[in-house]
Amino acid sequence: TPGGKRQVFFLVILLFWWEAGSEAIRYSMPEERESGSFVANLAKDLGLGVGQLATRGARIHYKGNKQLLQLDVKTGDLLLSEKLDREGLCGATDPCILHFQLLLENPVQFFQAELELTDINDHSPEFPDREMLLKIPESVQPGAVFPLKTAQDLDIGNNTVQRYAVSPNSHFHVVTHNRGDGRKFPELMLDKAVDREEQPELSLILTALDGGAPPRSGTTAVRIEVVDINDNAPEFLQSLYEVQIPENSPLNTLVAAVSARDLDAGTYGNVAYALFQGDEVTQPFVIDELTGEIRLQRALDFEETQKYTVEITATDGGGLSGKCTVAIEVEDVNDNAPELTMSTLASSTPENSPETVVAVFSVSDPDSGDNGRMVCSIQDDLPFLLKPTFKNFYTLVTERPLDREERAEYNITITVGDLGTPRRHTQHNLTVRVADVNDNAPAFSQPAYTLRVRENNSPALHIGTVRATDADAGANAQLTYSLLPPSDPHLPLASLVAINPDTGQLFALRALDYEALRAFDFQVRAADRGAPALSSQARVRVLVADANDHAPVVLYPPPNASAPCTELLPRAAEPGYLLAKVVAVDGDAGQNAWLSYRLLQATEPGLFEFPDREMLLKIPESVQPGAVFPLKTAQDLDIGNNTVQRYAVSPNSHFHVVTHNRGDGRKFPELMLDKAVDREEQPELSLILTALDGGAPPRSGTTAVRIEVVDINDNAPEFLQSLYEVQIPENSPLNTLVAAVSARDLDAGTYGNVAYALFQGDEVTQPFVIDELTGEIRLQRALDFEETQKYTVEITATDGGGLSGKCTVAIEVEDVNDNAPELTMSTLASSTPENSPETVVAVFSVSDPDSGDNGRMVCSIQDDLPFLLKPTFKNFYTLVTERPLDREERAEYNITITVGDLGTPRRHTQHNLTVRVADVNDNAPAFSQPAYTLRVRENNSPALHIGTVRATDADAGANAQLTYSLLPPSDPHLPLASLVAINPDTGQLFALRALDYEALRAFDFQVRAADRGAPALSSQARVRVLVADANDHAPVVLYPPPNASAPCTELLPRAAEPGYLLAKVVAVDGDAGQNAWLSYRLLQATEPGLFGVGAHSGEVRTARPLSERDAPRQRLLLLVRDHGEPPLSARVPLHVLLVDGFSQPHLPPPEAPGRAPGAGAGADEPLTVALVGALACVSALLVGALLALAAGRLCRRGGAASAGGCAGPAEGGVPGQLLDVGGTGTLAHGYRYEVCLTEGSGLKEFKFLKPILPNLPPQGAFEDMEGNATFRNSFGFN
């Protein structure tokens, strides 16, 4: 948008000003110089000092950053970075100029320069194909030219192709022509006509030569196929073939095989055989059109025809033909049996007749010789005789009178046999009946008949038949039918119906009218001819049906004219002449009114007749005058001079007819060509062939001869235009119609069918494809105006015979705005210092390959950035800072450079780059917290990770990379180096050795974090380490003394009540917290139920009264155990002596040597008093020490005990006897505990924070138990 971007609209004006005020330096050198070759000294040519190039950061910039040239900044020499190929860089563009710029970065300055590469002759001409194929018809005349494909030479000017040459030969030479663009193309010209029969193929070498010094050349093979035309007619190996064949040969028998050859090739050399013409007797034979084999297709009969003359034609694919004659003689075999012809045969023989002639017959055999001689015979057991009468005639007579009652009839077999090999016989069977008498009346086949007759019938129409039979024979069985008078006297039966008295056939005597009489009935009688006659009757019903009752009426010629109609016919009338038209109508409708005409009689039924009403001849237009073509003969049933004597043809300018004599005297015609025919002038001719006989007057017959002129390929295709010029936008979609070319060929058939093809062109012709049938040129690959602006496409049109024509299509590509501008970054700074003034961040160039407004561009960046775009030199820009940057304000900038063109539609290109602000070390590290408290359990393993300190630095890069270290401790007696170590990269702290809670419960030290900037900045944090106690000390028993020389003995009066305090076990534990809680248990006793011990107090009391049965000496074993994990314990032995009272203890005296029992009792009493006093003193001291210790800890940790966020003490104390272990003794106290639920733990559990002792301040010893002693909410708290 106009407000969102800083548009550089003065770019175009600036460019015009720059180009007007400065000129590019141009250098020139030949291509293909070696890498490192000297081009020029830029420093000298630009007036710069050699030292300036290095100090100002001089470098060469070429489009696309491709380094074709290099600059030696020390000498100012411009050198080649690589070998330059003019054809690879510029193609066919002339001159080939490479534009480059000299860029000075500090300050930014551009100098434009150009290097022109001149061409050297380093490329030879190359043909696109290793071989060209030309198809040239042999009918082509000298002077015809044939286009050849051009050779490609990447060089330009005089170094490209200049001329073409062809290898020496007697038929062709090559002609070099100039195109409109200056390029040369070759054409092959025919000097001498080619003949395929002499040389079907020629091979030439086409050479292309350029104009270099020395010249270079390229070659390709040109293979010329001579295309055949139909210039040779088929010729038979023999003009006459003579063969014999037996008349009994089976069908498909090979009669003869004829053979003809044609010197032409392809379809013109393929010969098809056919039966040309002959008399009707040629019909038994058929010929295979491919092999020429004549075979039998109908049985032969020697008796019918003894000889056949068959004419055979051989026709090639172009219509030319040759002819031969096959004379076939039929050989006789005995294939006919004798024939018997009955001349007279009596129907019956009277019973009483003497010798009577029954039959007269003759015999014959059409075979010849013995095959035709015959003998006759009948059976021997018959009363009949065979009598020969005259030349193969015989009579059959009765030998005696016959008796019908004996035998009513005789079956006679007459056998006739010939004398041939093999013999053949014929038998004729006849029946001789004996005459009968009349003894049976006739009987009808049915009692009643129903007949149907259509109205308007013709008089005497047979409408039906009644049939009766008579069991008699002869005349007695011959019946006579008659009509009986009708029962209705008003029915005129005699005028309606008549009956045949012999057959019973009924006839309508007059036309019946369906509308007047629809049905009528009558009676029929049948009587035999016996004496006396017998008869019977049957009823007949006639139904009348409607019919076509209107006859056609002739209108012309007038049927009632006074004189017959006469038409005039000129004698010169052609066949098909219209003589007259008969006009008739019919009053009926539908099918009854359809009329047809037929000639019933004529004075001359057909004059003469040809076998066909029309003959068809196909004559190639290449046939020369003098060629003859056989015609079919006319048939005339007359003989001698009255048969056909000559033929004539209607007048024309191309043909006349010649009449020839056959060997049998008959005439046949041939048509001779007088003047060559041309299909393009007259594709068809119609002639009338007339046959005339020698009669007086002569008779004639005619037939039409239709001549089709068969085309040869004598016309090459011709384009409607030799040059087509079209324009097409470069963004046209694929398959777009570019142009449609059209060529026509005057020939017909395949010779007139034109196929289009891209003849040849440079590689740039590949975007197009042509439809070979329609000539439509379409786009098959995307166009690019920036790559190629114009195409020259050559199109060939080739007909089916190989002749071709050529045209040129000049296609101009129109530019569209299809390329977005391109931005090429030449220099890009990786970062920009914070405190720098105006600094060049990037140097880039923009380009757009489109033309006109489509290629003019403007550049912009976002408005809210501290950067500026400055145009420098011909599409070069610099991106600079507008003011000093502050990395702490913004560490990086994302800049979008937008380049847009002025085309329609406008296209834009965006280039994103990130400018990072270089950091300075202006921020010290900062710890996440000023002090850290770490806890570690005593007796830890060495190198245990006990915690981590973390610090961050707002700077970036090396300025933000931190190193951690330990500062010397403030307490010089603290061995910090042997206690803790820190990871300098991560800040992880490790305990170097095992810590002892009893020796060192806590210690403090300082940690420093320093960055790696210059100068480096750092900060410090305090770390306090608290050592947690572990249960590593077992309880220590103070009383009874564990190491006394003698076991401790307690005195128990026998009068002691239950609960009497016997003794108190005193023990301490060096651990703290729960690990120092002690409990007591009685393990063994002399009397298990006599004593009990307080679990928490260690007091040993009596559990029951003493009895006399109790042993005076009791031994107890007590166990003292702490509450650590795992728990530790100690055992205490205790001896008890039962006495009656302290005044008289019943102690057994020690067994001293020389001492009597009971002695020294008085001496032991002071010892007892002393022991009791010592016990009292020790107890008092223990109570005092505990009170002093509790008071000191309460003062020191009162503040810490009150912090923690938990509720105060519960309203009700939790009663119980627990142990207060301060390391000095054991006392019984009542306790309360402060409890709270831990926040966020997700558990229903209490934490015991510290006990509250009645009348005592909170014990410091229990602070170490915080967070450790928990118990589950087993009381159902929620």
Secondary structure, DSSP 8 states (H G I E B T S, - for coil): -TTTB---TTHHHHHHHHHHH---EEEEEETT--TT-EEEEHHHHHT--HHHHHHTT-EEEEGGG---EEEETTTTEEEESS---HHHHHTT-SSEEEEEEEEEETTEEEEEEEEEEE--S----B-SSSEEEEEEETT--TT-EEE----B-S--GGGSEEEEEE---SSEEEEEEE-TTS-EEEEEEESS---TTT-SEEEEEEEEEESSSS--EEEEEEEEEEE--S----EES-SEEEEEEETT--TT-EEEE--EE-SS-GGGT--EEEE----GGGTTEEE-TTT-EEEE-S---TTT-SEEEEEEEEE-TTS-EEEEEEEEEEE--S----EEEEEEE-SEE-TT--S-EEEEEEEE--S-GGGG-EEEE--SSSSEEEEE-SSSEEEEEESS---TTT-SEEEEEEEEEE-SSS--EEEEEEEEEE--------EESSSEEEEEEESS--TTEEEEE--EE-SS-GGGG-EEEEE---SSTT--HHHHEEE-TTT-EEEESS---TTT-SEEEEEEEEEESSSS--EEEEEEEEEEE------EEEEES-TT-SS-------TT--TT------EEEESS-GGGG---------SSS-SSB-SSSEEEEEEETT--TT-EEE----B-S--GGGSEEEEEE---SSEEEEEEE-TTS-EEEEEEESS---TTT-SEEEEEEEEEESSSS--EEEEEEEEEEE--S----EES-SEEEEEEETT--TT-EEEE--EE-SS-GGGG--EEEE----GGGTTEEE-TTT-EEEE-S---TTT-SEEEEEEEEE-TTS-EEEEEEEEEEE--S----EEEEEEE-SEEETT--S-EEEEEEEE--S-GGGG-EEEE-BSSSSEEEEEEETTEEEEEESS---TTT-SEEEEEEEEEESSSS--EEEEEEEEEEE-------EESSSEEEEEEETT--TTEEEEE--EE-SS-GGGG-EEEEE---SSTT--HHHHEEE-TTT-EEEE-S---TTT-SEEEEEEEEEE-SSS--EEEEEEEEEEE--S----EEEES-TT-SS--EEEEETT--TT-EEEE-EEE-SS-GGGG-EEEEEEEESSTTTEEE-TTT-EEEESS---TTS-SEEEEEEEEEE-SSS--EEEEEEEEEEES-SSS--------TT--TTTTHHHHHHHHHHHHHHHHHHHHHHHHHHHHHHHHHHHHHHHHHH-SS-----SS----EEE--SSS---EEE-EEEEEE-TT--S-EEEEEEEE-TTS---GGGGGGTTT-EEE-TT---
